[in-house]
């Protein structure tokens, strides 16, 4: 019996769900076995993460079997926030998520999805406190700097990466554990199964706690827009843009911190080179998909304009997506900005040169991206 088979058996996945996770899980396990310098703690963390992914998917499947009506939930014109990392996407996602008309997947319900969340108890669900307890216990020590760069908490919107990861068709293992073979597999894979699972998640979360519209976010959607559109043909998109020089410095530091538990030592220059190309791969795929679909409903915005007046930018997005703008939603956004100032958990410090990169090299690799979106950078 292979490790993959045992993990799937333990989770209880069968049929098409079992078949769907097998390719990505097998590649992830094989790639993990080849990683040099991974600590014992890091390998244990990876295996626990893989088990957790399978368990969360199994819970979604079991609830769907018990309540077949979940499959009838309509996901109408979801809005996906794309873009490079460190472009204000998390801030924008949380800001819009403050509007009570908008549904975003919150961190606690993605971590512990069963039973399906209910509107009446959504704000008091004990699973939220349990998730915050997990964050307090784990995001300290080596991981303390993660919270300086990326918000983490039960009631903070979760990226789609953790959802796609449950199908083993997401990029998170590459971020956490530097598994290059898995990343290359992911780039060229048909991720239609992953987006089928993604839609199952949204139906599950919305079944007893619906809102007017979904707003979702993760950078890796850029790699597989055709598969996303196969699941959500009426999807709409918002893409913030920022100078890749700043992006690469910031994301390199964040990934270094994220991997610090899994690796006793890290080669900063190698990390910089890895991420330099990894994020550009996504933009190359995204630009090709957009060129092939000139009518794709997508709004390009600039990072500087976003941070200069986030609420005004949110209103622009609402107008684009056909979402009702209300005084209640606007007031909630202003409250969110007051409660979540920049640098709330401390300054996130980084330098491009720390990771063996130069401005000229970044601009050379991202030349096509910079040329395509110069008006927004």
Buried (B, 14 or more C-beta within 10 A) or exposed (E): EEBBEEBBEEBBBEEEBBEBBBBBBBBBBBBBEEBEEBEEEBBEBBBEBBEBBBBBBBBBBBBBEEBEEBEEBEBEBBBBBBBBBBBBBBBBBBBBBBBEBBBBBBBBBBBBBBBBBEEEEBEEBEBBEEBBEBBEEEBEEEBEBBBBBBBBBBBBBBBBBBBBBBBBBBBBBBBBBBBEBBBBBBBEBEBBBBBBBBBBBBBBBBBBBEBEBBBBBBBBBBBBBBBBBBBBEEBBBBBBBBBBBBBBBBBBBBBBBBBBBBBEEBEBEEBBBBBBEBBBBBBBBBBEBBEEEEEBBBBBBBBBBBBEEBBEBBBBBBEBBEBEBEEEBBEBBBEBBEEBEEEEBEEBEBEBEBBBBEBEBBBEBBEEBBEBBEEBB
